Amino acid sequence: MNLLRIEEFKITSAQKIAIQQLLTECFPGYPKGRTYYKQLPNFRYLAYQDHQLIGHLAVEHRMIAIDQQPFSIFGVVDFCVATKFRGRRSASTLLRKLEELGKEHQIDFILLTASDYQLYLNNGYQLHSNTCRWLFISDHQTLGVKNQHLSDTILVKALAEKKWSAGTVDFLGPVF
Ligand SMILES: CC(C)(COP(=O)(O)OP(=O)(O)OC[C@H]1O[C@@H](n2cnc3c(N)ncnc32)[C@H](O)[C@@H]1OP(=O)(O)O)[C@@H](O)C(=O)NCCC(=O)NCCS
């Protein structure tokens, strides 16, 4: 498997088409003709096998706040592996790459939300429940601010010495 890390603004039309196809295969109901759900990410990892795109992980580099204390995070979005290539640790390799990058650049946490979290627990993530606040966006419209308790949905990997706490998490943008 070959991995490419690419900034969002450098993505070519051909890469965009391949990403759309993979997202549509992996996420039923993914918005048609799009490579993002709510907002563009900052960068992506693209995983190739024999020149075919088989894995994708998009990342939002953002500040969040927990009880008004700021933290830098990598937020994971649209993480997937093509059906035929699953179960070969491709996703775990992508998570490890992102972790190395975050450690290299003093990112505090990798963060994502998921209801099926086995993959993340296998890879050393911790499962948390927090009250969260985020910008509610739907189809290119800002509809307001959501406040909701997310139970056993938040997955966190601490990359430095900072500890995740039980306080209110302000995403300072859309939820991942
Ligand atoms: C989740 C996904 C990326 C895993 O890819 P993969 O390359 O097969 O993952 P790995 O081989 O590194 O790890 C396999 C583990 O993932 C776990 N897993 C399978 N589907 C999963 C899912 N939807 N969410 C979380 N974990 C999952 C399995 O428990 C498996 O663990 P096991 O080997 O102990 O049984 C892939 O199944 C996928 O693309 N699913 C559809 C899209 C999706 O749900 N993405 C996650 C969004 S949070």
The ligand as an SDF file (V2000), in Angstrom:
LIG
                    3D

 48 50  0  0  0  0  0  0  0  0999 V2000
  -13.7440    1.0620    9.5050 C   0  0  0  0  0  0  0  0  0  0  0  0
  -12.8100    0.7020    8.3340 C   0  0  0  0  0  0  0  0  0  0  0  0
  -12.0970    1.9720    7.8480 C   0  0  0  0  0  0  0  0  0  0  0  0
  -11.7700   -0.3150    8.8300 C   0  0  0  0  0  0  0  0  0  0  0  0
  -10.8510   -0.5720    7.7680 O   0  0  0  0  0  0  0  0  0  0  0  0
   -9.8650   -1.8270    7.7750 P   0  0  0  0  0  0  0  0  0  0  0  0
   -8.7080   -1.5360    6.8800 O   0  0  0  0  0  0  0  0  0  0  0  0
  -10.6430   -3.0550    7.5330 O   0  0  0  0  0  0  0  0  0  0  0  0
   -9.3860   -1.8160    9.3220 O   0  0  0  0  0  0  0  0  0  0  0  0
   -8.2210   -2.6400    9.9790 P   0  0  0  0  0  0  0  0  0  0  0  0
   -7.9210   -3.8530    9.1380 O   0  0  0  0  0  0  0  0  0  0  0  0
   -7.0730   -1.7430   10.3210 O   0  0  0  0  0  0  0  0  0  0  0  0
   -8.9170   -3.0550   11.3610 O   0  0  0  0  0  0  0  0  0  0  0  0
  -10.0280   -3.9410   11.3400 C   0  0  0  0  0  0  0  0  0  0  0  0
  -10.8510   -3.6930   12.5820 C   0  0  0  0  0  0  0  0  0  0  0  0
  -11.7920   -2.6420   12.3490 O   0  0  0  0  0  0  0  0  0  0  0  0
  -12.9940   -2.9240   13.0740 C   0  0  0  0  0  0  0  0  0  0  0  0
  -14.1150   -2.3680   12.3120 N   0  0  0  0  0  0  0  0  0  0  0  0
  -14.7700   -2.9050   11.2570 C   0  0  0  0  0  0  0  0  0  0  0  0
  -15.7090   -2.0420   10.7940 N   0  0  0  0  0  0  0  0  0  0  0  0
  -15.6410   -0.9480   11.5870 C   0  0  0  0  0  0  0  0  0  0  0  0
  -16.3540    0.2810   11.6080 C   0  0  0  0  0  0  0  0  0  0  0  0
  -17.3320    0.5860   10.7310 N   0  0  0  0  0  0  0  0  0  0  0  0
  -16.0030    1.1980   12.5520 N   0  0  0  0  0  0  0  0  0  0  0  0
  -15.0290    0.9360   13.4530 C   0  0  0  0  0  0  0  0  0  0  0  0
  -14.3160   -0.2210   13.4780 N   0  0  0  0  0  0  0  0  0  0  0  0
  -14.6260   -1.1460   12.5480 C   0  0  0  0  0  0  0  0  0  0  0  0
  -13.0990   -4.4260   13.1850 C   0  0  0  0  0  0  0  0  0  0  0  0
  -13.5430   -4.7090   14.4970 O   0  0  0  0  0  0  0  0  0  0  0  0
  -11.6830   -4.8900   12.9810 C   0  0  0  0  0  0  0  0  0  0  0  0
  -11.1760   -5.3120   14.2090 O   0  0  0  0  0  0  0  0  0  0  0  0
  -10.7870   -6.8490   14.4260 P   0  0  0  0  0  0  0  0  0  0  0  0
   -9.6880   -7.1080   13.4300 O   0  0  0  0  0  0  0  0  0  0  0  0
  -10.3700   -6.8820   15.8500 O   0  0  0  0  0  0  0  0  0  0  0  0
  -12.0550   -7.5960   14.1040 O   0  0  0  0  0  0  0  0  0  0  0  0
  -13.6110    0.0240    7.1680 C   0  0  0  0  0  0  0  0  0  0  0  0
  -14.3190   -1.0770    7.6930 O   0  0  0  0  0  0  0  0  0  0  0  0
  -14.6220    0.9740    6.4910 C   0  0  0  0  0  0  0  0  0  0  0  0
  -14.2410    1.7280    5.6000 O   0  0  0  0  0  0  0  0  0  0  0  0
  -15.9010    0.9310    6.8970 N   0  0  0  0  0  0  0  0  0  0  0  0
  -16.9500    1.7570    6.2830 C   0  0  0  0  0  0  0  0  0  0  0  0
  -16.7870    3.2240    6.5810 C   0  0  0  0  0  0  0  0  0  0  0  0
  -16.7300    3.4880    8.0760 C   0  0  0  0  0  0  0  0  0  0  0  0
  -17.5730    3.0150    8.8360 O   0  0  0  0  0  0  0  0  0  0  0  0
  -15.7160    4.2540    8.4970 N   0  0  0  0  0  0  0  0  0  0  0  0
  -15.5010    4.5970    9.9000 C   0  0  0  0  0  0  0  0  0  0  0  0
  -16.1660    5.8750   10.2160 C   0  0  0  0  0  0  0  0  0  0  0  0
  -15.9070    6.3170   11.9170 S   0  0  0  0  0  0  0  0  0  0  0  0
  1  2  1  0
  2  3  1  0
  2  4  1  0
  2 36  1  0
  4  5  1  0
  5  6  1  0
  6  7  2  0
  6  8  1  0
  6  9  1  0
  9 10  1  0
 10 11  2  0
 10 12  1  0
 10 13  1  0
 13 14  1  0
 14 15  1  0
 15 16  1  0
 15 30  1  0
 16 17  1  0
 17 18  1  0
 17 28  1  0
 18 19  1  0
 18 27  1  0
 19 20  2  0
 20 21  1  0
 21 22  1  0
 21 27  2  0
 22 23  1  0
 22 24  2  0
 24 25  1  0
 25 26  2  0
 26 27  1  0
 28 29  1  0
 28 30  1  0
 30 31  1  0
 31 32  1  0
 32 33  2  0
 32 34  1  0
 32 35  1  0
 36 37  1  0
 36 38  1  0
 38 39  2  0
 38 40  1  0
 40 41  1  0
 41 42  1  0
 42 43  1  0
 43 44  2  0
 43 45  1  0
 45 46  1  0
 46 47  1  0
 47 48  1  0
M  END
$$$$
